[in-house]
Amino acid sequence: MAGGRQNERFLAGCATGGNQARPKVTIEVPEGFEDSVKALEETLKRAHRGVEGASRGDLAAFNAAWQEVNAGAEQTERLLKRRLLRGLDLDAAQVLIEGQPYVRVGRYPATYKTRQGPVEIERSLYRRVGERNGPTVDTISVQAGCVADGWLPEAAVPMAYLLARGTSREAQGDGAPGGCASLLPRLLRAGGA
């Protein structure tokens, strides 16, 4: 019986439309994460609009906010992952890789594929000392475990699963990002299969 009264109070509180003052929260944000906080703030505003719409019985506003919250959460995750990947960047003139000296050949933009979508950052490329036209090493890709041209494991594994179940067109219909037609062969080659 007590649970029934509690539910009635909850429902009555929802029917008021939630006109209470919004609490203010202050947090310390580490340097480099400011854009993530702004994106999160926008996502919270979208969610609030959905809550207000739902409390008025406006399911269209609720559904729109639901989609906007999903998009905002993905954007926030991409920004956070971009910052994390930038933390792996080695911006040094020379590095040791498996005991061998490598020299920086330049800094160039690269796109890394996360589960939430692509993230672009600038990173250094290195080449073994003494090998003028030898292959370059992207230390971010090596440290993060990327396969097949910047695919992070969190994105490559489910993508390979979708592609293994059928054609690339079917995978795209199941939610795989565009351009995945050539991914499976590259993932299989990169994985040694």
Backbone as CSV, one residue per row, in Angstrom:
resi,resn,N_x,N_y,N_z,CA_x,CA_y,CA_z,C_x,C_y,C_z
1,MET,0.821,-1.191,0.000,0.000,0.000,0.000,0.867,1.256,0.000
2,ALA,1.948,1.222,0.759,2.819,2.394,0.794,3.430,2.648,-0.571
3,GLY,3.743,1.565,-1.298,4.306,1.725,-2.628,3.320,2.397,-3.568
4,GLY,2.030,2.111,-3.411,1.009,2.733,-4.249,0.942,4.228,-4.021
5,ARG,1.031,4.677,-2.765,1.007,6.112,-2.455,2.239,6.810,-3.022
6,GLN,3.368,6.120,-2.925,4.598,6.692,-3.455,4.472,6.893,-4.965
7,ASN,3.907,5.909,-5.669,3.724,6.028,-7.110,2.764,7.163,-7.441
8,GLU,1.706,7.332,-6.631,0.762,8.423,-6.879,1.456,9.766,-6.755
9,ARG,2.309,9.917,-5.719,3.057,11.161,-5.551,3.994,11.395,-6.729
10,PHE,4.634,10.323,-7.179,5.538,10.450,-8.316,4.767,10.920,-9.542
11,LEU,3.640,10.280,-9.832,2.842,10.663,-10.991,2.309,12.075,-10.850
12,ALA,1.895,12.452,-9.645,1.405,13.818,-9.434,2.534,14.815,-9.658
13,GLY,3.733,14.469,-9.219,4.878,15.354,-9.433,5.208,15.499,-10.905
14,CYS,5.035,14.426,-11.676,5.296,14.494,-13.117,4.271,15.373,-13.805
15,ALA,3.052,15.371,-13.316,1.989,16.125,-13.966,2.159,17.626,-13.791
16,THR,2.978,18.056,-12.847,3.145,19.495,-12.626,3.975,20.150,-13.718
17,GLY,4.667,19.364,-14.514,5.462,19.951,-15.593,6.885,20.252,-15.180
18,GLY,7.240,19.993,-13.949,8.627,20.160,-13.513,9.117,21.591,-13.585
19,ASN,8.386,22.540,-13.027,8.778,23.952,-13.089,9.730,24.343,-11.969
20,GLN,10.431,23.372,-11.402,11.372,23.680,-10.342,12.605,24.369,-10.928
21,ALA,13.293,25.113,-10.068,14.526,25.781,-10.495,15.572,24.724,-10.817
22,ARG,16.357,24.959,-11.833,17.399,24.011,-12.225,18.591,24.169,-11.299
23,PRO,19.096,23.044,-10.803,20.286,23.139,-9.941,21.516,23.493,-10.781
24,LYS,22.404,24.255,-10.189,23.666,24.610,-10.838,24.744,23.673,-10.321
25,VAL,25.535,23.159,-11.233,26.615,22.255,-10.874,27.911,22.839,-11.423
26,THR,28.919,22.893,-10.595,30.226,23.383,-11.006,31.203,22.225,-10.930
27,ILE,31.917,22.005,-12.020,32.931,20.943,-12.026,34.227,21.507,-12.587
28,GLU,35.330,20.905,-12.173,36.619,21.267,-12.737,36.814,20.423,-13.988
29,VAL,37.183,21.085,-15.069,37.371,20.404,-16.341,38.851,20.433,-16.694
30,PRO,39.452,19.253,-16.902,40.859,19.244,-17.292,41.059,19.956,-18.622
31,GLU,42.212,20.551,-18.777,42.536,21.254,-20.014,42.385,20.306,-21.208
32,GLY,41.773,20.808,-22.259,41.583,20.026,-23.466,40.239,19.336,-23.561
33,PHE,39.437,19.385,-22.503,38.134,18.721,-22.499,36.966,19.709,-22.552
34,GLU,37.256,20.981,-22.772,36.206,22.000,-22.760,35.123,21.732,-23.803
35,ASP,35.530,21.299,-25.008,34.540,21.040,-26.055,33.620,19.882,-25.687
36,SER,34.126,18.900,-24.954,33.304,17.776,-24.524,32.236,18.224,-23.539
37,VAL,32.609,19.136,-22.638,31.647,19.632,-21.642,30.549,20.434,-22.335
38,LYS,30.923,21.244,-23.318,29.920,22.019,-24.050,28.957,21.097,-24.782
39,ALA,29.477,20.035,-25.396,28.622,19.076,-26.103,27.700,18.361,-25.124
40,LEU,28.216,18.001,-23.956,27.399,17.342,-22.941,26.299,18.282,-22.444
41,GLU,26.635,19.549,-22.252,25.644,20.533,-21.821,24.501,20.634,-22.841
42,GLU,24.840,20.649,-24.114,23.810,20.687,-25.163,22.951,19.435,-25.128
43,THR,23.567,18.289,-24.890,22.822,17.034,-24.815,21.862,17.050,-23.630
44,LEU,22.305,17.599,-22.499,21.424,17.701,-21.328,20.237,18.616,-21.613
45,LYS,20.468,19.698,-22.345,19.362,20.588,-22.717,18.356,19.848,-23.604
46,ARG,18.858,19.046,-24.531,17.980,18.258,-25.399,17.158,17.275,-24.569
47,ALA,17.816,16.637,-23.629,17.111,15.686,-22.761,16.035,16.397,-21.948
48,HIS,16.346,17.577,-21.457,15.381,18.344,-20.666,14.149,18.686,-21.506
49,ARG,14.366,19.060,-22.771,13.227,19.338,-23.656,12.357,18.094,-23.808
50,GLY,12.990,16.931,-23.890,12.240,15.679,-23.992,11.442,15.391,-22.740
51,VAL,12.045,15.652,-21.585,11.332,15.445,-20.320,10.133,16.381,-20.240
52,GLU,10.342,17.639,-20.612,9.229,18.595,-20.599,8.139,18.165,-21.571
53,GLY,8.530,17.703,-22.768,7.538,17.246,-23.741,6.771,16.042,-23.235
54,ALA,7.471,15.097,-22.637,6.820,13.901,-22.114,5.846,14.251,-20.997
55,SER,6.226,15.192,-20.134,5.344,15.561,-19.016,4.084,16.276,-19.509
56,ARG,4.141,16.870,-20.702,2.952,17.498,-21.307,2.176,16.509,-22.158
57,GLY,2.710,15.303,-22.312,2.065,14.318,-23.167,2.424,14.485,-24.628
58,ASP,3.432,15.290,-24.925,3.860,15.538,-26.299,4.894,14.485,-26.690
59,LEU,4.399,13.367,-27.222,5.305,12.276,-27.564,6.194,12.613,-28.754
60,ALA,5.750,13.498,-29.630,6.603,13.912,-30.750,7.838,14.642,-30.218
61,ALA,7.656,15.522,-29.236,8.792,16.230,-28.630,9.702,15.239,-27.909
62,PHE,9.090,14.260,-27.234,9.867,13.231,-26.539,10.699,12.437,-27.539
63,ASN,10.075,11.972,-28.625,10.794,11.176,-29.631,11.909,11.977,-30.290
64,ALA,11.639,13.238,-30.593,12.676,14.087,-31.191,13.848,14.246,-30.227
65,ALA,13.541,14.496,-28.959,14.601,14.657,-27.962,15.383,13.354,-27.792
66,TRP,14.687,12.222,-27.861,15.352,10.916,-27.733,16.429,10.772,-28.807
67,GLN,16.084,11.094,-30.054,17.037,11.016,-31.152,18.168,12.031,-30.972
68,GLU,17.834,13.238,-30.532,18.850,14.268,-30.318,19.808,13.887,-29.195
69,VAL,19.284,13.233,-28.158,20.139,12.791,-27.052,21.109,11.722,-27.553
70,ASN,20.615,10.781,-28.356,21.515,9.764,-28.920,22.620,10.416,-29.744
71,ALA,22.245,11.358,-30.605,23.239,12.041,-31.437,24.213,12.846,-30.571
72,GLY,23.694,13.528,-29.559,24.548,14.318,-28.673,25.504,13.456,-27.872
73,ALA,25.020,12.307,-27.404,25.888,11.396,-26.648,27.008,10.875,-27.540
74,GLU,26.670,10.538,-28.789,27.702,10.071,-29.716,28.716,11.171,-30.015
75,GLN,28.234,12.399,-30.172,29.151,13.513,-30.426,30.085,13.709,-29.233
76,THR,29.530,13.661,-28.024,30.347,13.821,-26.821,31.379,12.707,-26.735
77,GLU,30.970,11.468,-27.021,31.914,10.352,-26.985,33.020,10.527,-28.021
78,ARG,32.665,10.987,-29.223,33.697,11.221,-30.243,34.700,12.270,-29.768
79,LEU,34.211,13.347,-29.155,35.107,14.389,-28.656,36.029,13.848,-27.564
80,LEU,35.480,13.051,-26.658,36.300,12.469,-25.595,37.334,11.501,-26.162
81,LYS,36.921,10.684,-27.120,37.857,9.725,-27.715,38.918,10.436,-28.542
82,ARG,38.533,11.537,-29.172,39.514,12.337,-29.908,40.605,12.818,-28.952
83,ARG,40.177,13.297,-27.787,41.137,13.786,-26.794,42.010,12.637,-26.281
84,LEU,41.399,11.477,-26.052,42.169,10.318,-25.592,43.207,9.898,-26.636
85,LEU,42.798,9.855,-27.894,43.742,9.483,-28.952,44.871,10.501,-29.072
86,ARG,44.544,11.775,-28.923,45.597,12.802,-28.961,46.610,12.574,-27.857
87,GLY,46.167,12.002,-26.746,47.083,11.691,-25.646,48.108,10.624,-26.011
88,LEU,47.808,9.810,-27.027,48.751,8.785,-27.474,49.786,9.314,-28.462
89,ASP,49.578,10.525,-28.957,50.482,11.081,-29.958,51.855,11.345,-29.358
90,LEU,52.878,10.857,-30.047,54.256,11.125,-29.650,54.768,12.233,-30.560
91,ASP,54.931,13.406,-30.023,55.415,14.531,-30.835,56.875,14.786,-30.479
92,ALA,57.712,13.844,-30.871,59.149,13.941,-30.591,59.916,13.793,-31.902
93,ALA,61.104,14.380,-31.954,61.920,14.307,-33.165,62.369,12.879,-33.453
94,GLN,62.605,12.098,-32.396,63.078,10.728,-32.574,62.498,9.867,-31.452
95,VAL,62.139,8.621,-31.777,61.605,7.678,-30.790,62.251,6.321,-31.001
96,LEU,62.167,5.482,-29.979,62.622,4.097,-30.094,61.392,3.201,-30.189
97,ILE,61.357,2.368,-31.221,60.265,1.406,-31.396,60.902,0.035,-31.456
98,GLU,60.584,-0.788,-30.482,61.173,-2.119,-30.341,62.699,-2.060,-30.402
99,GLY,63.257,-1.047,-29.723,64.697,-0.896,-29.625,65.372,-0.260,-30.828
100,GLN,64.616,0.062,-31.867,65.171,0.659,-33.084,64.838,2.150,-33.123
101,PRO,65.815,3.004,-33.529,65.534,4.439,-33.610,64.709,4.787,-34.852
102,TYR,63.684,5.597,-34.635,62.833,6.108,-35.713,62.841,7.619,-35.629
103,VAL,62.773,8.276,-36.776,62.788,9.727,-36.846,61.431,10.207,-37.370
104,ARG,61.003,11.337,-36.828,59.727,11.900,-37.286,59.887,12.422,-38.710
105,VAL,58.928,12.071,-39.576,58.960,12.551,-40.962,57.931,13.655,-41.185
106,GLY,57.080,13.892,-40.209,56.098,14.969,-40.330,54.873,14.731,-39.460
107,ARG,54.028,15.757,-39.460,52.746,15.672,-38.736,51.637,15.836,-39.768
108,TYR,50.696,14.910,-39.737,49.639,14.886,-40.734,48.312,14.508,-40.075
109,PRO,47.217,14.964,-40.656,45.911,14.562,-40.109,45.618,13.093,-40.430
110,ALA,44.905,12.456,-39.531,44.482,11.064,-39.742,43.074,10.909,-39.190
111,THR,42.322,10.021,-39.793,40.976,9.725,-39.327,40.975,8.351,-38.690
112,TYR,40.504,8.292,-37.445,40.379,7.039,-36.719,38.896,6.731,-36.603
113,LYS,38.544,5.473,-36.856,37.136,5.080,-36.840,36.783,4.484,-35.485
114,THR,35.900,5.185,-34.764,35.416,4.703,-33.470,34.028,4.113,-33.663
115,ARG,33.496,3.511,-32.640,32.142,2.958,-32.687,31.118,4.060,-32.902
116,GLN,31.435,5.282,-32.490,30.509,6.408,-32.625,30.705,7.175,-33.925
117,GLY,31.714,6.837,-34.690,31.965,7.528,-35.944,33.408,7.977,-36.031
118,PRO,33.750,8.640,-37.134,35.146,9.033,-37.360,35.598,10.184,-36.463
119,VAL,36.881,10.140,-36.111,37.527,11.164,-35.301,38.815,11.550,-36.027
120,GLU,38.992,12.834,-36.305,40.202,13.272,-37.007,41.127,14.010,-36.049
121,ILE,42.397,13.637,-36.085,43.410,14.337,-35.296,44.695,14.435,-36.106
122,GLU,45.549,15.343,-35.705,46.877,15.446,-36.305,47.833,14.634,-35.450
123,ARG,48.672,13.841,-36.131,49.632,13.009,-35.398,50.934,12.930,-36.161
124,SER,51.973,12.478,-35.479,53.295,12.338,-36.089,53.437,10.978,-36.753
125,LEU,54.175,10.951,-37.854,54.554,9.697,-38.506,56.064,9.549,-38.370
126,TYR,56.511,8.309,-38.195,57.932,8.024,-37.991,58.414,6.992,-38.995
127,ARG,59.713,7.100,-39.333,60.352,6.154,-40.237,61.664,5.720,-39.580
128,ARG,62.018,4.452,-39.781,63.256,3.932,-39.212,64.442,4.729,-39.743
129,VAL,65.357,5.073,-38.849,66.551,5.838,-39.218,67.336,5.057,-40.267
130,GLY,67.728,5.762,-41.343,68.523,5.164,-42.401,67.699,4.565,-43.528
131,GLU,66.391,4.483,-43.407,65.542,3.941,-44.472,64.802,5.102,-45.116
132,ARG,65.390,5.617,-46.168,64.881,6.844,-46.779,63.424,6.734,-47.246
133,ASN,63.068,5.715,-47.950,61.706,5.557,-48.440,60.987,4.378,-47.791
134,GLY,61.411,4.025,-46.589,60.803,2.897,-45.894,59.401,3.225,-45.407
135,PRO,58.708,2.225,-44.897,57.348,2.439,-44.406,57.342,3.365,-43.180
136,THR,56.260,4.104,-43.030,56.110,4.976,-41.864,55.283,4.268,-40.802
137,VAL,55.446,4.728,-39.579,54.722,4.165,-38.445,53.870,5.259,-37.821
138,ASP,52.594,4.972,-37.676,51.654,5.841,-36.969,51.577,5.289,-35.547
139,THR,52.250,5.960,-34.619,52.349,5.417,-33.255,50.988,5.380,-32.555
140,ILE,50.055,6.247,-32.934,48.719,6.186,-32.328,48.039,4.890,-32.733
141,SER,48.097,4.567,-34.022,47.467,3.327,-34.501,48.072,2.102,-33.826
142,VAL,49.392,2.107,-33.671,50.064,0.966,-33.045,49.634,0.834,-31.586
143,GLN,49.658,1.933,-30.849,49.312,1.883,-29.427,47.833,1.568,-29.184
144,ALA,46.956,2.072,-30.061,45.519,1.868,-29.880,45.043,0.542,-30.473
145,GLY,45.909,-0.157,-31.195,45.537,-1.446,-31.771,44.692,-1.330,-33.023
146,CYS,44.885,-0.247,-33.779,44.099,-0.043,-35.000,44.430,-1.093,-36.051
147,VAL,43.438,-1.415,-36.854,43.623,-2.304,-37.993,43.074,-1.623,-39.235
148,ALA,43.567,-2.046,-40.370,43.032,-1.639,-41.670,42.741,-0.151,-41.758
149,ASP,43.769,0.659,-41.636,43.627,2.083,-41.925,42.838,2.869,-40.882
150,GLY,43.177,2.715,-39.620,42.591,3.552,-38.575,41.341,3.019,-37.904
151,TRP,40.971,1.773,-38.133,39.793,1.209,-37.472,40.188,0.758,-36.068
152,LEU,39.623,1.410,-35.069,39.868,1.001,-33.689,39.153,-0.325,-33.443
153,PRO,39.702,-1.174,-32.574,39.083,-2.484,-32.341,37.602,-2.404,-31.982
154,GLU,37.202,-1.399,-31.228,35.797,-1.283,-30.829,34.862,-1.097,-32.017
155,ALA,35.371,-0.583,-33.131,34.568,-0.406,-34.340,34.809,-1.538,-35.331
156,ALA,36.030,-2.024,-35.406,36.366,-3.047,-36.399,35.723,-4.392,-36.086
157,VAL,35.666,-4.778,-34.831,35.120,-6.096,-34.482,33.634,-6.203,-34.838
158,PRO,32.788,-5.260,-34.396,31.373,-5.391,-34.796,31.185,-5.235,-36.304
159,MET,32.021,-4.424,-36.943,31.931,-4.245,-38.388,32.248,-5.559,-39.089
160,ALA,33.312,-6.221,-38.669,33.675,-7.500,-39.269,32.568,-8.522,-39.044
161,TYR,31.937,-8.489,-37.883,30.827,-9.403,-37.602,29.684,-9.176,-38.585
162,LEU,29.313,-7.908,-38.786,28.232,-7.599,-39.728,28.589,-8.042,-41.142
163,LEU,29.835,-7.792,-41.538,30.265,-8.157,-42.885,30.381,-9.667,-43.056
164,ALA,30.732,-10.377,-41.995,30.852,-11.831,-42.074,29.482,-12.495,-42.210
165,ARG,28.452,-11.820,-41.741,27.096,-12.375,-41.814,26.488,-12.254,-43.194
166,GLY,27.018,-11.371,-44.032,26.427,-11.187,-45.346,27.256,-10.252,-46.186
167,THR,26.625,-9.656,-47.160,27.327,-8.741,-48.055,27.498,-7.384,-47.386
168,SER,28.353,-6.552,-47.994,28.558,-5.219,-47.443,27.279,-4.399,-47.518
169,ARG,26.463,-4.627,-48.542,25.185,-3.907,-48.633,24.260,-4.298,-47.497
170,GLU,24.239,-5.587,-47.159,23.413,-6.030,-46.026,23.937,-5.439,-44.727
171,ALA,25.258,-5.374,-44.590,25.853,-4.803,-43.375,25.468,-3.345,-43.240
172,GLN,25.485,-2.602,-44.349,25.084,-1.198,-44.293,23.630,-1.084,-43.874
173,GLY,22.791,-2.005,-44.314,21.386,-2.014,-43.900,21.227,-2.314,-42.426
174,ASP,22.201,-3.014,-41.843,22.166,-3.343,-40.416,22.786,-2.261,-39.550
175,GLY,23.149,-1.131,-40.158,23.673,-0.027,-39.374,25.157,0.229,-39.526
176,ALA,25.832,-0.511,-40.399,27.256,-0.265,-40.618,27.420,1.048,-41.366
177,PRO,28.476,1.793,-41.098,28.682,3.052,-41.808,28.944,2.827,-43.284
178,GLY,28.722,3.860,-44.076,28.964,3.776,-45.513,30.429,3.520,-45.805
179,GLY,30.688,2.972,-46.965,32.060,2.717,-47.379,32.657,1.461,-46.794
180,CYS,31.808,0.559,-46.294,32.356,-0.633,-45.653,32.578,-1.772,-46.640
181,ALA,32.264,-1.570,-47.913,32.363,-2.651,-48.892,33.764,-3.248,-48.944
182,SER,34.777,-2.432,-48.816,36.140,-2.957,-48.918,36.769,-3.211,-47.557
183,LEU,36.012,-3.041,-46.487,36.608,-3.189,-45.154,36.924,-4.632,-44.804
184,LEU,36.025,-5.555,-45.053,36.239,-6.932,-44.614,37.541,-7.525,-45.157
185,PRO,37.795,-7.439,-46.468,39.072,-7.992,-46.938,40.274,-7.335,-46.249
186,ARG,40.207,-6.032,-46.008,41.334,-5.364,-45.340,41.451,-5.804,-43.890
187,LEU,40.303,-5.983,-43.211,40.359,-6.457,-41.822,40.925,-7.872,-41.763
188,LEU,40.500,-8.722,-42.702,41.002,-10.093,-42.704,42.495,-10.129,-42.977
189,ARG,42.974,-9.316,-43.937,44.410,-9.257,-44.209,45.173,-8.731,-43.011
190,ALA,44.645,-7.670,-42.389,45.328,-7.053,-41.256,45.367,-8.013,-40.069
191,GLY,44.335,-8.829,-39.922,44.266,-9.766,-38.803,45.005,-11.050,-39.065
192,GLY,45.520,-11.238,-40.263,46.291,-12.429,-40.569,45.454,-13.616,-40.972
193,ALA,44.159,-13.412,-41.249,43.287,-14.536,-41.621,43.432,-14.872,-43.086
